[in-house]
Structures are given as structure tokens and as C-alpha cells.
Amino acid sequence: MILSNFFIKKKLQDLVKDAPARTPRFCSLNDANNILVVFDVKDKKDVLKCVAKLEEHTENISLCAFIPKKNKEDIAESWLLIKEEELDSKGMPTAEMSEKFNALPADILIDLTRTNNYTMQYLQLQHPSSFKLGHKSFLREMYDLTITMTDNDDINHFFEHILFYLLTIRSK
């Protein structure tokens, strides 16, 4: 059971403050070899529609899903799963989870999680991807490209904005 989001939010703020400066390398969809999509399992149907659109442009797509304790969704074996029941009481992932997440290859990391998933933000902040996209967060330095999204926003609509920018960016 996670006691409070206070501890993980504080850890996130400390990580951003103490992190070495990272130079983003803007990457178009056509230039990306590997894409990592991070999402909440409850949004699986919408996310899979988004992934289908990505597959029109590239084959190497990895998926990482956050799984709440009371999950009833079917889950693909090829996905990396971050299970809420395996987090500590502060909402922090284990070192093994972090290593598995960081080992996923990604030129582009796309965050399709909801705005208050601090565990996934913690993992994404440490991922070595050179280009990170996501929704506007309380951590301004987290993503190289941010788009405003609320919990009520449709993921498909949000993803259409991401796809537009990825197809428009000229990285060379």
C-alpha cells in the first residue's frame, strides 16, 4: 500500500534538481529506430490504437504498462509490467524494475500515462532515451516536448498531437 504521494514527488524533485544537464536530441518518427510507449493498463484499448498508428512508421516498439493492484485487464507477455503491488510503501519501484525499464531501447519515449502517475514519471526521468514526450507535468524538466493533458482528455486525441509533432520534426 502506498502511504502518500508526498515521498515519491519529493524524490522526483530531488532527481531533477541533482540530475546532470541532459541535451535532448530531437528525433523525428522516421529517424527513430526504437520507440518506448509508457501507459496505464486501464487505457490499454486506446493505447493499442495509438501503437497501431506508430507501427505504420516503425516496427521496433516496446510497451511498458503500469498495473494497479486490482487489475482485470488481459496483458501481453511481451510488455514490461510495473505492478503497483511490487512498489514499496512510498511508491518507489525496486532496483530490478528500474534496471529492466532502463534496459528497454528507445530513441523516443512517449508517455501516455495519466498526469498523476508518479511511479512511472520516476522511471521515465531516469531512462536514457534521448527524446522524451509527454503531458505537462509539475516537473518542467522531465520531457523535451510537452503537451497539455488533463485526466479527462482522450488519449487518442492527445496521441494525435504527438504523432503530428513526430512527423513534423526535422532532426537533421
C-alpha positions in Angstrom: 0.0 0.0 0.0 1.4 3.4 -1.0 1.1 5.7 2.1 1.3 9.0 0.3 2.5 10.6 -3.0 4.5 13.1 -0.9 7.6 10.9 -0.8 7.8 10.0 -4.4 7.1 13.6 -5.5 9.9 14.8 -3.3 12.2 12.1 -4.7 11.3 13.3 -8.3 12.0 16.9 -7.5 15.4 15.9 -6.0 16.3 13.8 -9.0 15.5 16.7 -11.4 17.5 19.2 -9.2 20.5 16.9 -8.9 20.5 15.4 -12.4 23.3 16.4 -14.8 22.2 18.5 -17.7 20.8 16.4 -20.5 21.0 17.5 -24.0 17.9 16.4 -25.9 18.3 15.0 -29.4 15.2 15.8 -31.2 14.2 12.8 -33.3 11.5 12.5 -36.0 9.4 9.4 -36.2 11.1 8.4 -39.4 14.6 8.7 -37.8 13.7 6.6 -34.7 14.9 3.1 -34.5 13.2 2.2 -31.2 10.1 3.7 -29.5 9.0 3.1 -26.0 5.4 3.8 -25.1 4.5 4.0 -21.4 0.9 3.8 -20.3 -1.6 2.8 -17.6 -3.2 -0.6 -18.3 -6.7 0.8 -17.9 -6.1 2.7 -21.1 -4.9 -0.4 -23.0 -7.5 -0.3 -25.7 -6.8 3.4 -26.6 -3.1 2.9 -26.4 -3.1 -0.1 -28.7 -4.9 2.0 -31.3 -2.1 4.6 -31.0 0.6 1.9 -31.3 -1.1 0.6 -34.5 -0.5 4.1 -35.9 3.1 4.0 -34.8 3.6 0.6 -36.4 2.9 2.2 -39.8 6.2 4.1 -39.4 8.4 1.7 -37.4 8.5 -1.9 -36.2 10.5 -1.6 -33.0 8.0 -0.5 -30.4 8.3 -1.5 -26.7 5.4 -1.2 -24.3 5.5 -0.6 -20.6 2.3 -0.7 -18.6 1.5 0.4 -15.0 -0.7 -2.3 -13.4 -2.8 -1.3 -10.4 -3.4 -3.9 -7.6 -7.0 -4.7 -8.8 -6.3 -5.3 -12.4 -8.7 -7.2 -14.6 -7.2 -6.5 -18.0 -5.5 -9.1 -20.2 -1.9 -8.3 -20.6 0.5 -9.2 -23.4 3.6 -11.2 -22.3 5.9 -9.0 -24.3 5.1 -5.9 -22.3 7.2 -4.7 -19.3 4.9 -4.5 -16.3 5.3 -2.2 -13.4 2.9 -3.7 -10.8 1.7 -1.4 -8.0 1.8 -4.4 -5.6 5.5 -4.6 -6.1 6.2 -1.0 -5.2 7.4 0.0 -1.7 5.2 1.9 0.7 6.5 5.2 -0.7 5.5 4.2 -4.3 9.1 3.6 -5.4 10.0 0.9 -7.8 12.6 -1.7 -6.9 16.1 -1.5 -8.4 15.3 -4.5 -10.5 12.2 -2.7 -12.0 14.3 0.3 -12.7 17.0 -1.8 -14.4 14.5 -3.6 -16.6 12.9 -0.3 -17.6 16.2 1.4 -18.4 17.3 -1.5 -20.5 14.4 -1.0 -22.9 15.8 0.6 -26.1 14.3 3.9 -27.1 15.2 6.8 -29.3 11.8 8.2 -28.4 10.0 7.7 -25.2 6.2 8.5 -25.3 4.4 8.9 -22.0 0.7 8.1 -22.3 0.1 7.7 -18.6 -2.3 9.9 -16.7 -1.0 13.1 -15.1 -0.5 11.8 -11.5 1.4 8.5 -12.1 4.5 9.5 -10.1 6.0 6.0 -10.2 6.1 6.0 -14.0 7.4 9.6 -14.0 10.2 8.4 -11.7 11.2 5.6 -14.0 11.0 7.8 -17.1 13.1 10.5 -15.6 16.0 8.0 -15.3 15.5 6.4 -18.7 18.4 7.1 -21.1 16.2 7.9 -24.1 17.4 11.0 -25.9 14.0 12.3 -26.8 11.1 12.2 -24.3 7.5 13.3 -25.0 4.6 13.5 -22.6 2.0 15.6 -20.9 2.7 18.7 -19.0 3.9 17.8 -15.5 4.7 19.5 -12.3 8.3 18.7 -13.3 9.0 21.0 -16.2 12.4 19.5 -17.0 11.0 16.0 -17.4 10.2 16.0 -21.1 11.8 17.5 -24.2 8.3 18.1 -25.7 5.3 18.6 -23.6 1.6 18.8 -24.5 -1.1 19.8 -22.0 -3.3 16.9 -21.0 -5.8 16.5 -18.2 -7.1 13.3 -16.7 -10.4 13.7 -18.7 -8.6 14.1 -22.0 -8.9 11.4 -24.6 -5.6 9.6 -25.1 -6.3 9.2 -28.9 -6.6 13.0 -29.2 -3.5 13.5 -27.1 -1.6 11.0 -29.2 -2.7 12.7 -32.5 -0.8 15.8 -31.3 2.2 13.7 -30.5 2.1 12.0 -33.9 1.8 15.3 -35.7 4.9 16.7 -34.0 6.9 13.5 -34.5 6.1 13.6 -38.2 6.8 17.3 -38.5 10.1 17.5 -36.6 13.2 17.7 -38.8 16.1 16.3 -36.8 18.8 16.8 -39.3 
